[in-house]
Amino acid sequence: MRTPLRLSALPARVTGGTGHSLGLTIVADEVIRSSFFNVHYFESHAGCDPAWSTARWKLTNLLSAMSTEQASTRLPVIDVEAFLSGEKGALETTAKELQGALEDVGFLSIVGHGIEWRIVTDMYDWAARYHNLSDVTKLNHEMTSTLMGYVGLGGAKRGDRPHALNAAFFMGRPGSKRNQFPDEEALPGFRDAAETYYRVMEQLCLNLLPLYATAADMPANYFDKFFDPALATLRMSHYPPVVAEPDQWGIDPHSDAGFMTLLPTNEVSGLAIKADDGWFSVEQETQSFVVNAGDTLRAWSNNRFRSTQHRALNVSAGNRFAIPFFFDPRPDTTIDPLSGCISDIRPLAVKPYRYGEYLQNFMREGYIPAAN
């Protein structure tokens, strides 16, 4: 019998409400073979707060997986309300929790973010209305060399894998000439709604930057100059209810290219993350954002923070929509490992690179834009 893998209650400030398990499965022996079973790691962290939460996250997943074929996980949950409200000492306390989650998992959920959830649900509604437009209308703004616009079902492909089972619309900073929108007559109000949501998400990410800098043992304002302005992208994805071929996904296993990604929870989940040799479907916290580190944050941290592989597949009988927000530094930023992440026990391991060039290559390898 397949039963979901669930965590028991986590320590204070790393807590979560009920969630639901949905999606991809692994067999128990894959988990048992994985390095999740690291008793020394667990014992060495058990007395530490907040690293205790991620140590417990690992061990509890393993023990539960021993008796079930299906495994799901509740991510470390971080409440950022005290930090965002300027409470004394909250920066250091919350950054320590973030540090533990980034080092051990690479994924987390944030609550207490202050975003009125109606803004999120409205954006999901707009995404559904957009993807309900005719193919002819959407192909009028098909992705080109600007890497913005519409990518049809099967337009994303990595390596020799089958084409991914999702369609997507990409937009960048409001006012950017790279953006391509449907005509206002085709979907009145869509552009204004998307640009408003973009600005709300960008401001949230900017507000979180001091946490990331402090978690990397750098001054709280260290990242500010690299995100002025940020290079951010809003993606609206549609995963229709289709039957996948072997080794075919809604979106293929990958790690993100950038700094951080925020994905608001939705009624239909489907996200799974890779933990060593096993894949775990992600349980959702109510009105939260799933946040993950990308390859750029991993490189900036000298491989201290994880950029975890993840994938998605719609296993429901209906449509699945996702509106991830990718928050990245300016394209002229040189990603040079941070001094706070280099030490005798963690020597320099990453060569500097220019972010804009890296992102262009990442996008062109994964998508098939029109030839112009």
C-alpha positions, -999 to +999 in steps of 0.1 A: +000+000+000+013+034-009+013+059+019+029+094+020+061+100+039+055+128+064+076+145+089+067+149+126+067+184+141+099+203+136+116+226+161+103+261+169+105+286+139+110+257+115+074+245+117+048+236+091+011+230+089-005+202+071+004+195+035-006+169+009+016+144-009+013+143-047+035+132-075+066+111-081+076+080-062+108+062-053+112+027-038+124+023-003+157+005-011+168+036-031+165+057+000+183+031+021+212+030-003+214+068-003+236+088+021+205+101+039+214+075+065+242+093+082+238+088+119+270+107+127+256+137+108+224+135+127+241+131+161+265+160+154+236+183+146+210+172+171+220+197+197+222+226+173+195+250+164+185+255+136+207+229+118+187+204+139+158+209+115+176+197+084+193+169+102+160+157+114+146+162+080+171+138+065+169+111+091+131+111+094+127+108+057+149+077+057+132+060+086+097+066+071+108+055+036+119+021+050+082+011+054+067+028+023+071+028-015+061+064-019+081+092-002+073+128+001+090+154+022+081+186+040+108+211+034+124+232+062+100+260+068+113+295+077+092+322+091+105+356+079+079+378+095+101+389+124+129+398+101+108+417+076+092+437+105+126+447+117+125+428+150+158+431+169+180+401+164+157+386+138+182+391+109+209+369+126+184+343+139+165+339+106+198+340+085+211+311+106+180+290+098+184+299+061+221+289+062+212+255+076+185+249+049+208+261+021+237+240+032+218+208+038+188+208+014+190+237-010+152+240-008+129+256+018+095+271+023+090+306+036+060+319+055+053+352+071+063+369+039+036+396+040+023+390+005-015+393+003-023+358-011-051+371-033-023+386-055-009+351-060-043+334-067-052+361-091-019+356-110-026+318-112-060+327-127-043+349-152-018+322-161-047+298-168-065+323-189-033+330-209-027+294-216-064+290-227-057+314-256-056+298-290-023+285-303-024+310-331-026+339-307+002+326-285+025+318-314+022+355-324+046+362-296+067+330-297+100+330-279+128+344-301+165+353-295+153+376-267+144+345-247+111+361-238+076+351-249+058+319-255+072+284-257+047+257-268+042+223-254+074+203-261+095+234-267+119+227-238+144+200-243+177+191-226+201+166-241+186+134-256+156+134-233+120+135-247+105+169-250+092+183-217+054+182-212+049+219-204+042+251-222+054+284-208+053+322-211+083+342-200+085+379-192+113+401-178+114+435-162+083+456-169+091+480-198+119+459-212+120+458-250+128+421-248+092+413-235+066+400-259+029+400-248-003+390-264-022+420-279-043+437-253-075+429-272-067+392-269-064+392-231-074+426-216-056+433-183-031+405-186+000+426-191-009+450-162-015+420-139+017+403-148+038+435-144+022+442-110+029+406-098+065+409-111+071+441-090+056+425-059+078+394-062+109+415-070+104+436-039+101+405-017+133+391-031+151+424-026+139+424+010+153+389+015+188+397+003+202+407+037+193+372+050+213+356+021+243+378+027+243+371+064+239+334+059+270+335+037+289+353+065+291+385+046+278+421+055+240+423+053+241+448+024+267+429+004+244+417-024+225+449-029+248+464-056+246+432-077+207+434-079+204+471-088+186+464-109+180+426-107+177+404-138+145+386-129+121+365-149+085+355-144+075+322-159+039+310-163+039+273-170+011+250-180+014+212-174-016+196-191-029+162-180-010+140-206+006+106-204+043+108-202+067+085-221+095+068-202+120+093-188+097+122-198+086+149-174+066+181-172+100+197-167+132+176-168+155+171-138+176+202-136+190+228-112+182+265-118+208+288-133+204+318-111+205+330-075+171+321-061+137+309-073+104+315-056+074+293-064+041+300-047+021+270-037-010+260-057-039+235-055-021+211-078+014+202-069+039+180-088+073+192-077+100+166-067+135+172-055+165+149-056+182+140-023+213+120-031+200+088-048+163+094-041+135+116-054+110+131-030+077+148-038+074+181-020+045+187+004+031+222+003+027+246+032-004+267+030+001+301+014+039+297+013+067+301-013+089+272-021+124+287-024+155+271-039+191+281-045+203+281-081+237+274-096+248+310-093+243+311-055+261+277-052+291+291-071+290+324-052+291+304-020+320+284-032+298+253-033+287+258+003+251+261-005+233+234-025+217+239-059+194+209-058+181+191-088+143+190-092+117+180-117+079+183-121+052+162-136+014+166-136+000+134-122-035+149-116-065+145-138-066+183-144-043+211-155-014+222-134+000+257-135+031+271-119+044+307-117+080+305-106+099+338-102+136+337-110+156+363-092+191+369-106+219+394-104+227+420-131+241+403-163+274+422-159+280+407-125+311+386-120+303+356-099+334+354-077+333+331-046+326+351-014+353+355+012+329+344+039+326+310+022+364+304+018+384+289+045+411+263+053+384+236+054+366+250+024+394+262+000+386+281-032+369+257-056+350+278-082+364+300-110+348+334-115+324+339-145+302+365-160+266+358-151+249+372-182+269+349-205+262+319-184+225+326-183+223+330-221+240+296-226+217+279-200+186+292-217+197+284-253+206+248-242+172+242-227+148+259-251+142+259-288+135+295-298+124+306-332+152+312-357+156+350-356 
